[in-house]
């Protein structure tokens, strides 16, 4: 909570926005015009201070399809104008389309989006002329936001642009929409992927309320695919590509059945269209009209195919990624760097790789958002670097990889390492509870990964290689292992814990090959669990054991340590 005294005339008690894994997020009820203004103006002041944004420079704004986005965009426009900067309104477009356009034209960007989280929340993502705001920028932004807040709170009611509810007295209208950003984004793919490369492929675009729902369909059509659309919604639908539920899969299977045969794939994105959703579709019967079968592939595995299609020689993925990534990259001789969860950490990892010998650098997240740290030559042209999450590139790379090999999407995916993943979450977990759980499971110190050897030693993995830990430190890790074993029990099908990684959350590797990873959400009151196993059934079972309520692992951890 801010320490700046509230003005007596302000009736609404603000809840300051906070940084999550990517951008600022909060409840719409808390994200007043005043709060949006303070954060956008503070972030841009920081960019001015560090020389990223020149005085009077340009800022491109855009947003997603949430009902609150238009209002927050207008408050953002007011903040930009009050700084003396020029505004280009790119309209309602995907986050990667905004960032591609703003960086290519040498301007900062402001995207109003809550990404995949429910409609009662929203957020603001500011980017620099050079790309995403990184974690190293956050302290400077927070300091400038505090200064702007003090200025606005210090105004008399008559001098403030805001009313007692924190809303603009006279909202600014955004400039007319300029379609340049949208066209630049479409051209990125049409000028690099082979024309007509998807001819003969028929797919369904599940549109729901994704801001890129028409763009994705357009790109696929212009590359030769036959496209049918379904599920368009004017009510916001939160699609979390890391937490696709059986009910959602059933609904998409019904859409596939209604679309008729033949159908190769269902494609979609999350709300701001920076995370892909892909399902392979196969007939449920031998042409007898039976229900179809859909196969969902998690984003971390979609990224493997995209990296191979681009012939990457180095990659960055978060620690939560399916361990099939590590297996496949090792087989291909691709240098792999693991990082904390969130696109700013992936971007930082990509930046570090640029200083080495790697020439073809990519990164992706477990949600499927794909980043390129280099330009890549493709059959029709060169696709430029775009170091922010993107949904369209991994969708196209998977479809083209299957088409060029003359196989179905399902057959392409079956050639991946036989490791299955699943993810789920418990909502409404207080942030303090999640922190207490992690604190109870992670000992103090700098070691982020340990291995428990058969001879009783505890081996630390670090920059100096694998080294035995000393007595006190080793014992602390043994105690944390024993604590985890109280919840991940043999009765629930878990073997002994062989390894623990605490780079981001707590990731336990079991001797039978199972993996369970606990992590608080970076921007919502949620506690997540990720799982890997040799079978999809077991991966799903691990997640079900985690999120079940009452009596699930996450419930038990919250009761024990929250």
N, C-alpha and C positions, 0 to 999 in steps of 0.2 A: 504494500500500500504506500502511496506517495506521502512524504512528510510535509508537502506544501500545504499551508493552511487553506481551508475552503473559504471562499467568499460568503458572506452572510446571505447574499441574495440568491445563491445557487441552491435550489431545492433538491436537485438530484445529487446523491452522493456517488461520485464516480468510482469505478473499479478499474484501475490502470491496466492496460493491455500488457501482456508479457510475451516474450519470445518463446516459441516452442521449437520443434525440430526444424521448422522452416517458416519464418514470418511471425507476425503478431496475430494472436487469436483471442477471442473473448465472446461472451454472450451478447446477442444483439441488444438486449435490454441495457447492458452496460456500455455498449459501443455507441454513445451519443455522438452528435455532430461535433461537440466540443472535444471528446476523446479522440475521434478520428483526426480532427484538425491538429490537435496538439502532437499526435504521433507522426503524422505526415510532415508537418512543418519541422519538427525536431529532427527527423531522419534526414530530410533534405538539407537542413542547416549543417548537419554533420558532413554530408557529402560536399557542401560548399567549403566547409572548414578544411577538409583534407584535400581539396583541389580536384575531386572527381567531377563535380558539377560546377561549371563556370558561372559567375554572376550573370543573371539574366538568361541562363541556359534553358534548354528545352526539357520538358518532362512529358512522357507519354503515359496516359491513364487508360485503364480497361477494367472489366469486371466480369463476374460470372452471373448466373441466372437466379441467384437467391433474391427473395423479395426485398431484403434490406440493402442490396448492393447499390441501387440507384441513389439512395439518400447518402450513403457513405461516400460514394464517388463525388457527389456535389460538394460535400464538406472537404474532401481531398483537393478538389479543384480550387476551392477558396483558399486553402493553405498554400497551394502552389502559386497562385496569383499574388497573394500577400507577400510572398518572398520575391516578387518581381520576375518570376520565371514564366516562360511560355508554355502553354498546354496544348498537346495534341490528344484528342479523344479517339482512341482506337476502337471504341465500342465494346461489345460483349464478345470476347474472343478468348481462346485458351491462354493460360499463363505463359507457355513457351512461345506463343506467337507474339505476345507483348514483348518478352525479353529479347527475342530474335530481332524485332524491329527497333527497339530502343537502343540496343547495343550496336547494331549495324549502322544506325543513324547518329551515334554518338550522344545519346541522351539518357537520362535516368528514366526509371519507370515506376509506376505505382499501380499494383494490381489489387483490386478489392475482391477477395475470395476467402471462403472458409474451406476450400478444397473438398474433402470428402466428409467432413463432420456435419452433424444435423443442421437443419435450416435455422434453428434458434441461436446458432452461433455464426459468426463471420470473422473476417480477418483482413489484414492489410499486409501486402508483401511489397517492399520497396527494393528496387535493384539499382545498382550503380551503372555508370556508362560502360564499365568493364565487365559487368556480370552480376551475379548474386551477391547480396550482402553476406559476409562470412561471420563466423562466430567472433573473430577478432575485431569486427566492427561494432559488435553489440554494446559494449561498455560505452563507447563514444556516442552512440545513438541514444542510449538511455540517459546519459548526462545532458545532451541537448534537449531531449524531450522534457526533462525536469526543468530546464531553463525556460522553455516555452510555456510549460504549465504554470510556473511562477508568474510569468508575465500575464497570462490570461486570467489567472485567479486574482491577480492584483488590480484588475480593472474595476472601476465602479460599474454598477449595473447599466447605467445609461450609456457608458462608453463601450460596453462589451457587444460583440456581434452575436452573442448567444443569450437565450432567454433562461429563466430559472430552471427549466427542464434540461438545459444543456443542448438545446437545438438552435440552429441558426435562425435569427429573426427574419432575415431576408436571404433565403438560399440562392446561391449562384446557379445559373444554368451552365451545364457543361457545353463546350463548343460542339458544333455538328460533328457527327461521326466521320472520320477519315478512314477509308477502307484500305489504306496502304499496308498496314500491318497484316491484315488478313491475306491480302494478295501476296505479300512477301513470304508468308508462311506456306501457302499453297504451292508457290513456285519452288520453294526449297525441295519439295518432293517430286514435283512433276519434271523438274530439270535434272534430276539425278537418278531416279528409278526408270528402268527401261519402259518406254511407251508400249502400252498393250500387254505388259508383262503379266497381268492378272486376267487376261482374256480367257474365257471358259470357266472361270471360278465365280461361283454365286455365293453371296454372303448376306447376312442380316446385320444391320447396324441397329443395336439396341440404343435408342436415343435418350430415353428418360429425360432428365433435366440437365444433361451435360452441355456445357457452353460450346463445345466443339462438335455437337451432334450433326450439324449440317456440313461442316467443313470436312469431317472424316468421310462422310458419305460421298461428298463431291470428289475428294482426292481419289478414293477407291474407284469411282466411276470413270474418272478421267484417265486412270491407269488400266482401264479395260474390264474391270469387274462388273458383273451384274449385281446390283445392290437393291435389296428391299429394306425398308425401315419399319420399325415397330416400337411400341412402348413409349412414344413421345408423351411427355407429361409437362403441364404448365405449373404443377405443384412440385416443389423441390424434392428430389429423391436422393438421399445420401447413399452413395455407393463407395464402400471402403474396399478397395481391391486386395487388401490384406485380410479381409474378414468376410469372404463370400459365403453366405449361409446356405444350408440345404434348401430353404424356402426360396431363396433367390435363384438357385440353380434349377429348381422345379419350375419356376415362373419362366425362365429363359428356355427351358426345354419345351414348354407349352408354346412360346413364341416361335420356336423352330418348327414345331409340328404344324402350326398354323401357316407358316410361310411356304409349305409345300416342298416337294423334291425337285431337283437335288439342291442341297445346301451344304456348303463346305465349312462355313465358320460363322460364329457370332462374334462381333467385335463391339466394343464400347469403351468408355473412359469414365473416370470419376467426374466430379462436378466441374472442376476447372480444366479438365482434359489434359492433365500432365501425367496421368497414370493409366496404363492400358488395362483392358479386360478382354480376354480372348478365350473362346471355347471352340474346340473342334466338334463337328457334328457328323454323325454317321447314322444311316437308317436303323431303326429299331427292329425292322423285319425285312424280309426279302421282297420289297416292293408291295407289301400287303397293307400299307396304310397304317401300320403299327406305329406306336409312339417312337420318337427319335431318341437317340442317346447323345448326350453332350458330355464333353470332357473339358473341364476347366484346368488351365495350366497357370500356376502362380507366377507372379511377375519376376521373381528371381530366376526361374527357369526360362521364361521368355527372353530374359537378358542374355542367357548363354547362347541361344540361337542368334540373337542380334549381333553379339560380339563376334561370333564365328562368321556371320554373313559379311560383316565389315572387315574381317581378317585383322582384328585387333591384336597388338602384341603386348599390351599392358592394360590392366583393368583395376578399378577400385569398387569395392562393394562393402556394405555395412556388415557388421558381425552377425546380424540376424539372418543373413542370406542362407538359403539351403546349402548344405555342405556338398551337394552335387556340383556347385560352382567351383569349389576348390578342386574337386576331382577332375572335372573337364578342363579347367584352365591348366592344370598340371600336365594332363595328357597332351595338350596343344602347345605346351611350352610358353604359355602366356604368363607374364609376371602379374601376380595378384597381390593387391594391398587391401587389408581389412581396416575398416574405420568405424567410428561411432555412427549411430543411426541419425539420418537427416541429410538433406542434400548439401548444406554448407560444408559438412565434413567430407562428403564425396568430392565436392568441388576442390576443397583444400588438398585432398589426396591427388586429384588430377593435376593441380598446379605443381605439386611436389614432383610428380612423375615427369612433367615437362622439362625439369632441370636435368633429367637423365637421358639415356640413349633411346628410350622408347619413342617411336614415331607415330604410332597409331593407338591413341589412348581413348578408352571409354570408361564409363562408370554406370552403375545402375543400382537401384534399391530393391528391397524385397517387394515393394508395391508395384514394381515394374517400370517406374519412371526411369528413362534412359538418358544419359548425358554423353556428349562427345567432346573430348578435349583436343581433338585434331580434326583436320579436314580429311575426308575419305573419298577416294575415287570410286565411283560406281559406274555401271555400264553406260548410263546416259550423261553423266557429268559428275562433278564433284559436289558433295554435300558438305557444307561448312560446319565448323565447330559450333556447338551450342551447349555450354556447360550449365544447363539447368534441366530439370526433369521434363521429359517429353513422352507423350503416349503414341504419337503417330509413327515415329521411326521404328520402335519395336514391333508395332502391328505390321507395318509394311515389310520389315526384314523377315519376320516369320512367314508371312504369306508368300513373299518372293522366294525364300529358301525352299519352301515346299513346291512352288510352281516350277522353279528351275530344275528341280530334281524329278519332277513328274510324279510326286507322291502326294498323298493326302496330308493335311496338317497333323492328324492323329499319328500317321506313320512316321512323320518327321519327329514328333515329340517322343515317340517310343524308342528312338535311337539315343535319347539322353541317358545319363547314368541313372540306374534304378533307385533313385532316392525320392521319396515323396515328402511333401511338406503340407502343413496346415497352420492356421492361426486363428485366434479368437481373443475376445476381451470381456472383461466385466466392467460395465459402465457405472458411474456414480461412486467410484472409489475416491475418497478425499486424497488430495495430493500428499498431505502429511502422512496418511496411512501408507501409501505407496513408498514414500521415502523411508519410513520406518522399517518396512519389509526389506528393502535393499540394504539399509544400514545394518540390519541384523544378519544379513547373509554375506556381506563383503567386509573382510578385515581391513584395518588401516594399512597403508603402505602403497608402494608404487607398482607392485606386481599385478598384472592384469590377467595372466593365465598361468594355471598350475596343472601339473600332471601328477597323478598318484601312482607311483611305481609299485610293482609287485613286491619289491623288497622293503616296502614301508617308507621309502624316501618320498619327499614332496619336491618336485622339480619345477622351477620357475622358468617360463619361456619369456625371453626378452631380447633386447638388441644385442646382447653378448652371447646369445644362444641359449641352450638349456643348461641350467645350473641348479644344484641342490640348494634348497633353502635351509637357513640355520634353524636351530631348535625352536625358539619362541615363534618365529614367523611360520615355520612348518606346522607347529601345533595349532596356531590360529586357523590355518587353512583346514587342518583335519577337523577342527570343531565345526567350521562352516559346512564341511562335507557331511558331518554327522547330523547337523541341523537340517540340511536339505533332505537327507535320507529319511527323516521323520515324516516327510510329506510325500516324497517320491518312493513309495514302498514296494516291496516284492508283491504284496497283495494287489497292487495296482499294475503289476507287470513290469516294474522297473528293476534293472540289474544294478550292480555296484557302480558308483560314480567313478569314472576314470579320469575326467578332466573337468575343470571349471574355468570359464572365461568371464571376467567382469569388466570388460572394456565399456559396455553399455548395458546396464541391467545385470542379470545373472544367467549365464548359459551353461547348462550341465550336460556333459557328454557321458553316456552310460556304456558299459563294456559290451553290451549286446548291439550297439550301434544306434540306439535311440538318442535323440537330442531334445531337451526342453529348455526354453529360454523365457525368462520372466523379465518384463520391462514396463515401467510406468510410461504412459503416453507423455510426449513432450509438450502437448498443448491442450489437453482435455483431462477431466477427472476419470481416467480409464487405466486399467491395469491389463496389459496384454500378455498372452502366452503364444509362443511360436514352437512348432514341433517339426522334427525330421525323423523319418524312419524308413525301413526297407519297404514298407507297404503303406498305401494310402489309408487303409483301414486302421493301422496302428497310429499313424500320424493324427488322424481324426480323433481316435480314441484318447490320445494324450491331451489334445485340446479340450475334448469333452470332459475329461477328468479334471482339467484345470478350471473350466468356467462353470461347471455344474453348481447350482445353488438351490437349496443348501447342500453343504457337504463336499464341495469341490476344493481342489488344492488352493486356489486363490482365496476362497472364503476362509479356509483354515489358516492360511498365512496372515490374513488381515486380522483374524481373531487372536492369533498368537502374538503378533508384533505391532498391530495398528494402534 
